[in-house]
Amino acid sequence: METLPIREKNKKEEIGDIRDIHPNGLNDFFEKQYNSGDLEKYLDKIAEEPSVIAHISYWEKYLNPKYKNLFEEMYKEKVLPEIKNSELPLALEKRFSEKELKMIFEDIQTIQLTFGCSKGCKFCGLDAVPGVSDHIPFEQLKNFFSKYGKELSVSEPFLYYASEPADYRSEDKEGRVVAYKDVEALAHDNSGYIPTITTREINDESWLNFLGERTNKEDVRVSVYGKFKDVDIPDQIDASKTLIYKHDKIPLGKDITRENQEGSLVGIGCFDGILVTPRGIYNVMQIPVSIEYPQGQMIVPLREISKEPICIGQSFESVLSCAVLQNNVELYVDRFLIKPYVTVETGAGMFDIVLDNELNVKNVIPSDEKVEELMGRMERFRKLRRIIISKDKQILVDYLGSLEEGDGEVLVEICHQISGMEIVDIEDKNKLAENLISLRRLAFNRINIKIGEFEDEIGEYSKKQKDKLGPGWFDSRDFVLGPNSNFYVNASRSMIQVDSDGKKYFRLERPGDVNTAEILIYPPEGFKWENAGDFWNIRLLYGSRVKVRLIDSQKDK
């Protein structure tokens, strides 16, 4: 049942249905317009449609160079002049109300500062366009963080996506050249966090020194693909624990073909929620890799915030064009993308949704406010934990002053546990910050325990929601590992052999933060153990059949 407003249906008829076309079909659409002599007229028409510009820009790497160049010419001539001098990126203040902006900005997971990437990795899992051709102006970012710093502090967005952070260059209003570190300072000063960063720039010593001077060195990742022996990283970049991650090259993005794609593959994405780039604002949801979703992500430009009801049978992409997807990744189990439901916020409230096999809405109910409350508390204490470990006293003092009602009691309890103090002056933020930092390891452990309690409560309430919603597409996976589908599962070594479908399987339970999944592997020897330091990985092997399903571990035992 389609619920888009009538005006939007008419608009889609005028501009064609290009927003419904997945990346591999874009060239056919452009070729049809070109051969009929209508491409130039079509490009002029879509110049005033931000969601269409966003859709084409995101998948630009898939376009024939001829069509890409024509699109870029139109963008620079007719779109860029309209947004480059706006108050906020993408002139968002002209598209959404103040209330809607705050709703959106609380859920921004990443801000891509540049369009295109100087590194141009051929195997890019996010299909970054080679070469930088656009960026978000610094003054817009300054307005963004200064006006909405509180909202952005909720999700603490990364400052990169399909891009290289070191590429960013802009000018402030005095004409001074600014770079990534200046944008990071905006996040630090206005939202109280230092973003996680992944970079492949290993030749610029000043850049590496900048990374080494950050207080949260644990959140720095340096890609050294093919260059490991040539890297000389300054000593100060060393973190308290150094991890080297090794990943097999798997087909993603443009490398996906009908022959090598397997439903078991997942992309490199790590969030559900809002993405902002120089070209558009999007909802992003992690799903298994396929021809239709070659990155293992559903990418939908956000067109508006609707108050229309979400209806059973409605395509989830149409829902995401008018709502804000919540980043409830705590409900995921591992990288199988198993979770009980997805949550969106619209102008009418917060809703939990299960999808059918066609990615249409199968059932929808209002979200449980208790789950949302617990999710918020858990995230606030996770942030508190990060700030304490960073030893940034001023940020900690500011953050302690912003904690919501009820959090103070939990904090007093934690302070009693780590220091034995009978009296804690919650109002003396400076003294409290000093104590927490001086006893940061004990505080870290106690906060972890409290977060675990929140997770248990979330699990209880989310299971009740799941019982109301019924089964959905995210509940299970059944796939066969292809030749390029090496898949790792972090698990204990306690496994049992079980019978299913007349075959022998190995069975294990894989707990997530909140939910638990049952994993069946056939044949029983279709995996091998690999030591990963503090834990063991199961590496699933080519040809293995794997069944995964969401379970209530207490009820199913």
PATORLUM-875882 format. One record per residue (C-alpha): x, y, z. Coordinates in steps of 0.02 Angstrom, whole numbers, plus 50000, padded with zeros to 5 digits. Each point is the difference from the previous one (the first is absolute). Example, Ala and Ser with C-alpha at 12.3 -4.5 7.8 and 13.67 -1.06 7.14 Angstrom:
<recs>
<rec east="50615" north="49775" up="50390"/>
<rec east="50069" north="50172" up="49967"/>
</recs>
This chain:
<recs>
<rec east="50000" north="50000" up="50000"/>
<rec east="50082" north="50162" up="49941"/>
<rec east="49990" north="50146" up="50121"/>
<rec east="50103" north="50135" up="49916"/>
<rec east="49910" north="50167" up="49982"/>
<rec east="49912" north="50028" up="49833"/>
<rec east="50113" north="50146" up="49957"/>
<rec east="50151" north="49887" up="50017"/>
<rec east="49923" north="49869" up="49886"/>
<rec east="49972" north="50133" up="49868"/>
<rec east="50177" north="50066" up="50022"/>
<rec east="50070" north="49824" up="49977"/>
<rec east="49903" north="49986" up="49837"/>
<rec east="50078" north="50163" up="49940"/>
<rec east="50180" north="49955" up="50040"/>
<rec east="49989" north="49814" up="49969"/>
<rec east="50026" north="49868" up="50132"/>
<rec east="50189" north="50013" up="50008"/>
<rec east="49998" north="49998" up="50192"/>
<rec east="49930" north="49824" up="49989"/>
<rec east="50138" north="49942" up="49882"/>
<rec east="50142" north="49904" up="50080"/>
<rec east="50177" north="50047" up="49947"/>
<rec east="50026" north="49872" up="49862"/>
<rec east="49847" north="50067" up="49909"/>
<rec east="50049" north="50184" up="49999"/>
<rec east="50094" north="49993" up="49835"/>
<rec east="49851" north="49924" up="49911"/>
<rec east="49890" north="50141" up="50065"/>
<rec east="50123" north="50135" up="49944"/>
<rec east="50026" north="49915" up="49832"/>
<rec east="49813" north="49998" up="49968"/>
<rec east="49989" north="50187" up="50038"/>
<rec east="50154" north="50034" up="49893"/>
<rec east="49940" north="49901" up="49849"/>
<rec east="49832" north="50087" up="50004"/>
<rec east="50085" north="50171" up="50006"/>
<rec east="49923" north="50038" up="50170"/>
<rec east="50151" north="49984" up="50114"/>
<rec east="50043" north="50186" up="50007"/>
<rec east="49818" north="50043" up="50035"/>
<rec east="49992" north="49865" up="50133"/>
<rec east="50157" north="50062" up="50087"/>
<rec east="49929" north="50177" up="50004"/>
<rec east="49841" north="49932" up="50079"/>
<rec east="50085" north="49904" up="50140"/>
<rec east="50112" north="50148" up="50049"/>
<rec east="49861" north="50052" up="50120"/>
<rec east="49977" north="49826" up="50073"/>
<rec east="50129" north="49974" up="50140"/>
<rec east="49953" north="49817" up="50028"/>
<rec east="50030" north="49959" up="49816"/>
<rec east="50167" north="50092" up="50001"/>
<rec east="50046" north="49902" up="50157"/>
<rec east="49953" north="49833" up="49922"/>
<rec east="50098" north="50025" up="49839"/>
<rec east="50150" north="50073" up="50092"/>
<rec east="50011" north="49854" up="50121"/>
<rec east="50011" north="49875" up="49857"/>
<rec east="50100" north="50111" up="49882"/>
<rec east="50142" north="49873" up="49990"/>
<rec east="49883" north="49886" up="49903"/>
<rec east="49963" north="50128" up="49864"/>
<rec east="50073" north="49998" up="49826"/>
<rec east="50131" north="50142" up="49997"/>
<rec east="49897" north="50090" up="49867"/>
<rec east="49846" north="50007" up="50111"/>
<rec east="50102" north="50035" up="50155"/>
<rec east="50080" north="50153" up="49918"/>
<rec east="49832" north="50068" up="49942"/>
<rec east="49927" north="49977" up="50174"/>
<rec east="50150" north="50086" up="50081"/>
<rec east="49988" north="50147" up="49880"/>
<rec east="49818" north="50024" up="50046"/>
<rec east="50037" north="49983" up="50186"/>
<rec east="50138" north="50130" up="50001"/>
<rec east="49901" north="50122" up="49895"/>
<rec east="49827" north="49986" up="50077"/>
<rec east="50007" north="49914" up="50170"/>
<rec east="50163" north="50050" up="50082"/>
<rec east="49970" north="50189" up="49991"/>
<rec east="49834" north="49975" up="50092"/>
<rec east="50075" north="49909" up="50149"/>
<rec east="50180" north="50058" up="50019"/>
<rec east="49955" north="50160" up="50094"/>
<rec east="49861" north="49927" up="50107"/>
<rec east="50004" north="49997" up="50190"/>
<rec east="50007" north="49810" up="50015"/>
<rec east="50068" north="49863" up="49887"/>
<rec east="49885" north="49965" up="49851"/>
<rec east="49892" north="50149" up="50051"/>
<rec east="49911" north="49883" up="50120"/>
<rec east="49926" north="50148" up="50093"/>
<rec east="49893" north="50033" up="49845"/>
<rec east="49937" north="49820" up="49988"/>
<rec east="49956" north="49954" up="50179"/>
<rec east="49921" north="50087" up="50149"/>
<rec east="50102" north="50035" up="50157"/>
<rec east="49915" north="49855" up="50090"/>
<rec east="50037" north="49883" up="49855"/>
<rec east="50181" north="50055" up="49991"/>
<rec east="50027" north="49958" up="50184"/>
<rec east="49920" north="49830" up="49973"/>
<rec east="50113" north="49965" up="49852"/>
<rec east="50160" north="50067" up="50078"/>
<rec east="49982" north="49891" up="50155"/>
<rec east="50015" north="49849" up="49886"/>
<rec east="50140" north="50054" up="49882"/>
<rec east="50127" north="49859" up="50003"/>
<rec east="50129" north="50070" up="49880"/>
<rec east="50041" north="50160" up="49906"/>
<rec east="50097" north="49977" up="49839"/>
<rec east="50102" north="50159" up="49982"/>
<rec east="50053" north="49978" up="49818"/>
<rec east="49920" north="49928" up="49844"/>
<rec east="50127" north="49881" up="49927"/>
<rec east="50160" north="49927" up="50070"/>
<rec east="50182" north="50029" up="49951"/>
<rec east="50047" north="49820" up="50038"/>
<rec east="49883" north="49923" up="49871"/>
<rec east="50015" north="49821" up="50064"/>
<rec east="49934" north="49885" up="49864"/>
<rec east="49924" north="49886" up="50131"/>
<rec east="49909" north="50139" up="50095"/>
<rec east="49851" north="49923" up="50090"/>
<rec east="49909" north="50169" up="49996"/>
<rec east="50029" north="50039" up="49816"/>
<rec east="50091" north="50164" up="50033"/>
<rec east="50021" north="50102" up="49841"/>
<rec east="50188" north="50019" up="49963"/>
<rec east="50060" north="50178" up="50023"/>
<rec east="49927" north="50139" up="50108"/>
<rec east="49879" north="50114" up="49908"/>
<rec east="49894" north="50075" up="50139"/>
<rec east="49997" north="50032" up="50187"/>
<rec east="49889" north="50069" up="50138"/>
<rec east="50053" north="50181" up="50031"/>
<rec east="50081" north="50027" up="50170"/>
<rec east="49886" north="50145" up="50047"/>
<rec east="49848" north="49887" up="49976"/>
<rec east="50079" north="49869" up="50112"/>
<rec east="50038" north="50135" up="50128"/>
<rec east="49817" north="50054" up="50001"/>
<rec east="49948" north="49818" up="50006"/>
<rec east="50101" north="49957" up="50156"/>
<rec east="49976" north="50165" up="50090"/>
<rec east="49811" north="50000" up="49980"/>
<rec east="49966" north="49814" up="50016"/>
<rec east="50146" north="49941" up="50106"/>
<rec east="49884" north="49925" up="50130"/>
<rec east="49907" north="49897" up="49871"/>
<rec east="50161" north="49942" up="49915"/>
<rec east="50072" north="49948" up="50168"/>
<rec east="49866" north="49865" up="50011"/>
<rec east="50064" north="49899" up="49851"/>
<rec east="50181" north="50066" up="49992"/>
<rec east="50013" north="49984" up="49810"/>
<rec east="50159" north="49947" up="49910"/>
<rec east="50073" north="50131" up="49884"/>
<rec east="50033" north="49886" up="49853"/>
<rec east="49910" north="49869" up="49895"/>
<rec east="50043" north="49968" up="49818"/>
<rec east="50145" north="50119" up="50019"/>
<rec east="50175" north="50029" up="50068"/>
<rec east="49996" north="50116" up="50153"/>
<rec east="50169" north="50076" up="49956"/>
<rec east="49929" north="50064" up="49834"/>
<rec east="49889" north="50132" up="50080"/>
<rec east="50045" north="50181" up="49960"/>
<rec east="49889" north="50153" up="50013"/>
<rec east="50010" north="50182" up="50053"/>
<rec east="49929" north="50091" up="50150"/>
<rec east="49919" north="50171" up="49982"/>
<rec east="50170" north="50085" up="50019"/>
<rec east="50067" north="49901" up="49853"/>
<rec east="50111" north="49889" up="50108"/>
<rec east="50024" north="49824" up="49931"/>
<rec east="49926" north="49871" up="50119"/>
<rec east="50014" north="49810" up="50003"/>
<rec east="49928" north="49846" up="50084"/>
<rec east="50076" north="50042" up="50169"/>
<rec east="49902" north="50164" up="50002"/>
<rec east="49837" north="49907" up="49973"/>
<rec east="50048" north="49875" up="50135"/>
<rec east="50027" north="50149" up="50116"/>
<rec east="49819" north="50053" up="49965"/>
<rec east="49939" north="49829" up="50056"/>
<rec east="50110" north="50006" up="50155"/>
<rec east="49954" north="50178" up="50052"/>
<rec east="49814" north="49994" up="49961"/>
<rec east="49949" north="49819" up="50022"/>
<rec east="50130" north="49936" up="50123"/>
<rec east="50074" north="49856" up="49902"/>
<rec east="50147" north="49954" up="49888"/>
<rec east="49941" north="49900" up="49849"/>
<rec east="50064" north="49828" up="49952"/>
<rec east="50109" north="50013" up="49845"/>
<rec east="50059" north="49882" up="49864"/>
<rec east="50133" north="50062" up="49879"/>
<rec east="50110" north="49936" up="49860"/>
<rec east="50113" north="50153" up="49999"/>
<rec east="50167" north="49930" up="50057"/>
<rec east="50123" north="50114" up="49911"/>
<rec east="49961" north="50166" up="50085"/>
<rec east="50101" north="50011" up="50161"/>
<rec east="49902" north="50149" up="50066"/>
<rec east="49839" north="49902" up="49976"/>
<rec east="50069" north="49849" up="50094"/>
<rec east="50062" north="50115" up="50138"/>
<rec east="49826" north="50074" up="50013"/>
<rec east="49928" north="49826" up="50021"/>
<rec east="50130" north="49962" up="50133"/>
<rec east="49955" north="50155" up="50100"/>
<rec east="49816" north="49951" up="50018"/>
<rec east="49943" north="49952" up="50174"/>
<rec east="49903" north="49848" up="49941"/>
<rec east="50135" north="49910" up="49901"/>
<rec east="49901" north="49838" up="50014"/>
<rec east="49875" north="50071" up="49875"/>
<rec east="50131" north="50028" up="49864"/>
<rec east="50010" north="49873" up="49859"/>
<rec east="50132" north="50011" up="49865"/>
<rec east="49974" north="49899" up="49842"/>
<rec east="50166" north="49932" up="49937"/>
<rec east="49936" north="49887" up="49862"/>
<rec east="50147" north="49945" up="49894"/>
<rec east="50119" north="50117" up="50092"/>
<rec east="50024" north="49926" up="50171"/>
<rec east="50190" north="49983" up="49988"/>
<rec east="50019" north="50180" up="49942"/>
<rec east="49907" north="50082" up="50144"/>
<rec east="50093" north="50095" up="50134"/>
<rec east="49871" north="50059" up="50125"/>
<rec east="50059" north="50121" up="50136"/>
<rec east="50017" north="49925" up="50174"/>
<rec east="49869" north="50113" up="50075"/>
<rec east="49862" north="49920" up="49898"/>
<rec east="50017" north="49839" up="50101"/>
<rec east="49843" north="49963" up="50101"/>
<rec east="49987" north="49901" up="50160"/>
<rec east="49961" north="49848" up="49894"/>
<rec east="50047" north="49980" up="49817"/>
<rec east="49894" north="49891" up="49888"/>
<rec east="50039" north="49954" up="49821"/>
<rec east="49845" north="49949" up="49903"/>
<rec east="50017" north="49893" up="49845"/>
<rec east="49854" north="49986" up="49880"/>
<rec east="49981" north="49894" up="49845"/>
<rec east="49955" north="50096" up="49843"/>
<rec east="49819" north="49960" up="49961"/>
<rec east="49892" north="50063" up="49857"/>
<rec east="49902" north="50154" up="50050"/>
<rec east="49929" north="50149" up="49908"/>
<rec east="50044" north="49999" up="49816"/>
<rec east="50090" north="49832" up="50020"/>
<rec east="49835" north="49912" up="50031"/>
<rec east="49938" north="49891" up="49856"/>
<rec east="49864" north="49871" up="49984"/>
<rec east="50135" north="49866" up="50000"/>
<rec east="50091" north="50046" up="50160"/>
<rec east="49867" north="50080" up="50110"/>
<rec east="49945" north="49897" up="50148"/>
<rec east="49859" north="50041" up="50120"/>
<rec east="50116" north="49970" up="50148"/>
<rec east="50114" north="50147" up="49964"/>
<rec east="49993" north="50158" up="50103"/>
<rec east="50075" north="50167" up="49953"/>
<rec east="50121" north="50109" up="50096"/>
<rec east="49864" north="50114" up="50070"/>
<rec east="49979" north="50007" up="50188"/>
<rec east="49844" north="50104" up="50036"/>
<rec east="49817" north="50028" up="49966"/>
<rec east="49948" north="50181" up="49992"/>
<rec east="50035" north="50165" up="49913"/>
<rec east="50145" north="50038" up="49883"/>
<rec east="50039" north="50177" up="49942"/>
<rec east="50115" north="50031" up="49851"/>
<rec east="50036" north="50154" up="49893"/>
<rec east="49867" north="49934" up="49880"/>
<rec east="49859" north="49934" up="50107"/>
<rec east="49922" north="49940" up="50162"/>
<rec east="49957" north="49815" up="50010"/>
<rec east="49932" north="49862" up="50109"/>
<rec east="50119" north="49852" up="50002"/>
<rec east="49953" north="49824" up="50057"/>
<rec east="50114" north="49848" up="50004"/>
<rec east="49935" north="49848" up="49904"/>
<rec east="50081" north="49850" up="49914"/>
<rec east="50095" north="50036" up="49839"/>
<rec east="49906" north="49970" up="49837"/>
<rec east="49994" north="50065" up="49822"/>
<rec east="49865" north="50124" up="50054"/>
<rec east="50099" north="50053" up="50154"/>
<rec east="50182" north="49976" up="49948"/>
<rec east="50074" north="50087" up="50154"/>
<rec east="49896" north="49898" up="50121"/>
<rec east="49904" north="50159" up="50040"/>
<rec east="49830" north="50072" up="49958"/>
<rec east="50036" north="50182" up="49954"/>
<rec east="49847" north="50113" up="49990"/>
<rec east="50007" north="50190" up="49980"/>
<rec east="49897" north="50086" up="50135"/>
<rec east="49868" north="50104" up="49912"/>
<rec east="49892" north="50062" up="50143"/>
<rec east="49935" north="49956" up="50174"/>
<rec east="49824" north="49933" up="49978"/>
<rec east="49855" north="49987" up="50123"/>
<rec east="49913" north="49875" up="49886"/>
<rec east="49966" north="49828" up="50077"/>
<rec east="50119" north="49858" up="49959"/>
<rec east="49896" north="49864" up="49919"/>
<rec east="50019" north="49812" up="49987"/>
<rec east="50061" north="49957" up="49825"/>
<rec east="50089" north="50167" up="49976"/>
<rec east="50176" north="49986" up="49931"/>
<rec east="50128" north="50037" up="50134"/>
<rec east="50097" north="50111" up="49881"/>
<rec east="49848" north="50113" up="49987"/>
<rec east="49992" north="50003" up="50191"/>
<rec east="50183" north="50051" up="50010"/>
<rec east="49973" north="50142" up="49877"/>
<rec east="49884" north="50082" up="50128"/>
<rec east="50066" north="49944" up="50171"/>
<rec east="50159" north="49990" up="50104"/>
<rec east="50072" north="49825" up="50025"/>
<rec east="50063" north="49972" up="50177"/>
<rec east="50173" north="49926" up="50031"/>
<rec east="49947" north="49856" up="50112"/>
<rec east="50149" north="49892" up="49952"/>
<rec east="50002" north="49929" up="50177"/>
<rec east="49857" north="49891" up="49942"/>
<rec east="50110" north="49921" up="49864"/>
<rec east="50085" north="49833" up="50029"/>
<rec east="50174" north="49999" up="49927"/>
<rec east="50019" north="50035" up="49814"/>
<rec east="49857" north="49887" up="49949"/>
<rec east="49887" north="50153" up="50013"/>
<rec east="49878" north="49904" up="50108"/>
<rec east="49886" north="50114" up="50103"/>
<rec east="49820" north="50000" up="50060"/>
<rec east="49940" north="50158" up="49913"/>
<rec east="50049" north="50171" up="49933"/>
<rec east="49948" north="50166" up="50075"/>
<rec east="49957" north="50162" up="49911"/>
<rec east="49945" north="50171" up="50058"/>
<rec east="49873" north="50099" up="49900"/>
<rec east="49903" north="50159" up="50032"/>
<rec east="49871" north="49891" up="50087"/>
<rec east="50119" north="49913" up="50121"/>
<rec east="50116" north="49851" up="50018"/>
<rec east="49953" north="49832" up="49923"/>
<rec east="50069" north="49822" up="49999"/>
<rec east="49986" north="49904" up="49837"/>
<rec east="50027" north="49823" up="49937"/>
<rec east="50028" north="49973" up="49814"/>
<rec east="49951" north="49859" up="49884"/>
<rec east="50114" north="49912" up="49875"/>
<rec east="49966" north="50136" up="49871"/>
<rec east="50056" north="50136" up="50122"/>
<rec east="49823" north="50065" up="50020"/>
<rec east="49919" north="50042" up="50167"/>
<rec east="49929" north="49839" up="50074"/>
<rec east="49944" north="50075" up="50166"/>
<rec east="50021" north="50165" up="50092"/>
<rec east="49963" north="50055" up="50179"/>
<rec east="50045" north="50153" up="50105"/>
<rec east="50170" north="49982" up="50084"/>
<rec east="50010" north="49958" up="50184"/>
<rec east="50052" north="50160" up="50089"/>
<rec east="50092" north="49897" up="50130"/>
<rec east="50115" north="49926" up="49867"/>
<rec east="50037" north="50174" up="49933"/>
<rec east="50035" north="50064" up="50175"/>
<rec east="50119" north="49855" up="50038"/>
<rec east="50086" north="50019" up="49831"/>
<rec east="50031" north="50183" up="50040"/>
<rec east="50068" north="49964" up="50173"/>
<rec east="50113" north="49863" up="49934"/>
<rec east="50072" north="50116" up="49868"/>
<rec east="50028" north="50139" up="50127"/>
<rec east="50099" north="49885" up="50113"/>
<rec east="50098" north="49932" up="49853"/>
<rec east="50048" north="50178" up="49960"/>
<rec east="50045" north="50032" up="50182"/>
<rec east="50114" north="49848" up="49994"/>
<rec east="50088" north="50064" up="49843"/>
<rec east="50027" north="50173" up="50073"/>
<rec east="50070" north="49933" up="50164"/>
<rec east="50126" north="49891" up="49908"/>
<rec east="50051" north="50147" up="49888"/>
<rec east="50047" north="50096" up="50161"/>
<rec east="49930" north="50162" up="49926"/>
<rec east="49947" north="50084" up="50161"/>
<rec east="49912" north="50151" up="49925"/>
<rec east="49893" north="49895" up="49884"/>
<rec east="49960" north="49887" up="50148"/>
<rec east="49949" north="50147" up="50109"/>
<rec east="49887" north="50067" up="49862"/>
<rec east="49925" north="49828" up="49969"/>
<rec east="49965" north="49969" up="50184"/>
<rec east="49902" north="50161" up="49999"/>
<rec east="49893" north="49940" up="49855"/>
<rec east="49949" north="49830" up="50068"/>
<rec east="49814" north="49974" up="50008"/>
<rec east="49893" north="49977" up="50154"/>
<rec east="50025" north="49828" up="50076"/>
<rec east="50175" north="49978" up="49930"/>
<rec east="50071" north="50090" up="50152"/>
<rec east="49938" north="49866" up="50118"/>
<rec east="50084" north="49865" up="49896"/>
<rec east="50160" north="50102" up="49997"/>
<rec east="49997" north="50019" up="50190"/>
<rec east="49980" north="49811" up="50014"/>
<rec east="50150" north="49973" up="49886"/>
<rec east="50106" north="50124" up="50099"/>
<rec east="49959" north="49909" up="50162"/>
<rec east="50052" north="49836" up="49922"/>
<rec east="50167" north="50059" up="49932"/>
<rec east="50058" north="50111" up="50143"/>
<rec east="49906" north="49943" up="50154"/>
<rec east="49942" north="50178" up="50028"/>
<rec east="49840" north="50010" up="50100"/>
<rec east="49965" north="50177" up="49944"/>
<rec east="50020" north="50060" up="49822"/>
<rec east="49967" north="50182" up="49959"/>
<rec east="49919" north="49982" up="49830"/>
<rec east="49996" north="50189" up="49982"/>
<rec east="50189" north="50021" up="50011"/>
<rec east="50034" north="49951" up="49819"/>
<rec east="50186" north="50044" up="50005"/>
<rec east="50033" north="49890" up="50151"/>
<rec east="49892" north="49861" up="49931"/>
<rec east="50093" north="50006" up="49833"/>
<rec east="50168" north="49992" up="50088"/>
<rec east="49946" north="49847" up="50100"/>
<rec east="49932" north="49910" up="49849"/>
<rec east="50156" north="50031" up="49897"/>
<rec east="50119" north="49951" up="50141"/>
<rec east="49902" north="49838" up="50024"/>
<rec east="49960" north="49980" up="49815"/>
<rec east="50036" north="49813" up="49986"/>
<rec east="49885" north="49961" up="50145"/>
<rec east="49871" north="50122" up="49932"/>
<rec east="50013" north="49918" up="49828"/>
<rec east="49964" north="49828" up="50072"/>
<rec east="49854" north="50059" up="50108"/>
<rec east="49922" north="50096" up="49856"/>
<rec east="50017" north="49843" up="49893"/>
<rec east="49900" north="49904" up="50130"/>
<rec east="49865" north="50133" up="50000"/>
<rec east="49993" north="49999" up="49809"/>
<rec east="49978" north="49812" up="50007"/>
<rec east="49851" north="50025" up="50117"/>
<rec east="49924" north="50123" up="49876"/>
<rec east="50027" north="49873" up="49859"/>
<rec east="49910" north="49865" up="50100"/>
<rec east="49852" north="50115" up="50030"/>
<rec east="49996" north="50051" up="49817"/>
<rec east="49999" north="49816" up="49954"/>
<rec east="49849" north="49967" up="50110"/>
<rec east="49897" north="50145" up="49932"/>
<rec east="50053" north="49973" up="49818"/>
<rec east="49946" north="49816" up="50011"/>
<rec east="49826" north="50059" up="50052"/>
<rec east="49998" north="50115" up="49848"/>
<rec east="50056" north="49856" up="49890"/>
<rec east="49860" north="49889" up="50064"/>
<rec east="49875" north="50134" up="49949"/>
<rec east="50079" north="50026" up="49829"/>
<rec east="50021" north="49817" up="49952"/>
<rec east="50131" north="49924" up="49883"/>
<rec east="50091" north="50102" up="49869"/>
<rec east="50137" north="49998" up="49869"/>
<rec east="50139" north="50044" up="50124"/>
<rec east="49964" north="49850" up="50111"/>
<rec east="50104" north="49872" up="49905"/>
<rec east="50124" north="49965" up="49861"/>
<rec east="50026" north="49840" up="49901"/>
<rec east="50145" north="50005" up="49878"/>
<rec east="50144" north="49906" up="49920"/>
<rec east="50175" north="50074" up="50009"/>
<rec east="50067" north="50046" up="49829"/>
<rec east="50185" north="50003" up="49947"/>
<rec east="50023" north="50181" up="50053"/>
<rec east="49890" north="49996" up="50154"/>
<rec east="50122" north="49969" up="50142"/>
<rec east="49900" north="50035" up="50156"/>
<rec east="50058" north="50010" up="50180"/>
<rec east="49899" north="49976" up="50158"/>
<rec east="50068" north="50045" up="50172"/>
<rec east="49939" north="49857" up="50110"/>
<rec east="50041" north="49886" up="50145"/>
<rec east="50061" north="49823" up="49964"/>
<rec east="49849" north="49917" up="50079"/>
<rec east="49907" north="49924" up="49853"/>
<rec east="49888" north="49848" up="49984"/>
<rec east="49950" north="49891" up="49853"/>
<rec east="49815" north="50001" up="49956"/>
<rec east="49885" north="49925" up="49870"/>
<rec east="49900" north="50111" up="49882"/>
<rec east="49919" north="49958" up="49833"/>
<rec east="50074" north="49826" up="50018"/>
<rec east="50177" north="50071" up="50002"/>
<rec east="50133" north="50019" up="50133"/>
<rec east="50037" north="50180" up="50048"/>
<rec east="50113" north="50083" up="50127"/>
<rec east="49902" north="50120" up="50108"/>
<rec east="50056" north="50148" up="50104"/>
<rec east="49918" north="50152" up="50076"/>
<rec east="50071" north="50170" up="49959"/>
<rec east="49947" north="50134" up="50127"/>
<rec east="49989" north="50179" up="49941"/>
<rec east="49987" north="50152" up="50114"/>
<rec east="49814" north="49971" up="50025"/>
<rec east="49944" north="49850" up="49896"/>
<rec east="50066" north="49825" up="49968"/>
<rec east="50009" north="49902" up="49837"/>
<rec east="50010" north="49814" up="49969"/>
<rec east="50126" north="49950" up="49866"/>
<rec east="49994" north="49831" up="49911"/>
<rec east="50147" north="49951" up="49888"/>
<rec east="49994" north="49859" up="49871"/>
<rec east="50100" north="49896" up="49971"/>
<rec east="50068" north="49988" up="50179"/>
<rec east="50176" north="50027" up="49934"/>
<rec east="49948" north="50155" up="49902"/>
<rec east="50100" north="50117" up="50109"/>
<rec east="50166" north="50017" up="50088"/>
<rec east="50056" north="50084" up="50161"/>
<rec east="50118" north="50148" up="49992"/>
<rec east="50080" north="50077" up="50154"/>
<rec east="49968" north="50188" up="50005"/>
<rec east="50092" north="50041" up="50161"/>
<rec east="49876" north="50021" up="50141"/>
<rec east="49867" north="49898" up="49912"/>
<rec east="49972" north="49871" up="49864"/>
<rec east="49927" north="50025" up="49827"/>
<rec east="49906" north="49872" up="49899"/>
<rec east="50043" north="50018" up="49817"/>
<rec east="49860" north="49932" up="49892"/>
<rec east="50067" north="49912" up="49846"/>
<rec east="49953" north="49997" up="49817"/>
<rec east="49851" north="49889" up="49967"/>
<rec east="49936" north="49999" up="50179"/>
<rec east="49814" north="50017" up="50025"/>
<rec east="49958" north="50116" up="50143"/>
<rec east="49834" north="50026" up="50087"/>
<rec east="49984" north="50144" up="50122"/>
<rec east="49845" north="50049" up="50098"/>
<rec east="49955" north="50120" up="50138"/>
<rec east="49957" north="49908" up="50160"/>
<rec east="49948" north="50034" up="50178"/>
<rec east="50146" north="49907" up="50078"/>
<rec east="49908" north="49973" up="50164"/>
<rec east="49839" north="49939" up="49920"/>
<rec east="50084" north="49891" up="49867"/>
<rec east="50122" north="49909" up="50114"/>
</recs>
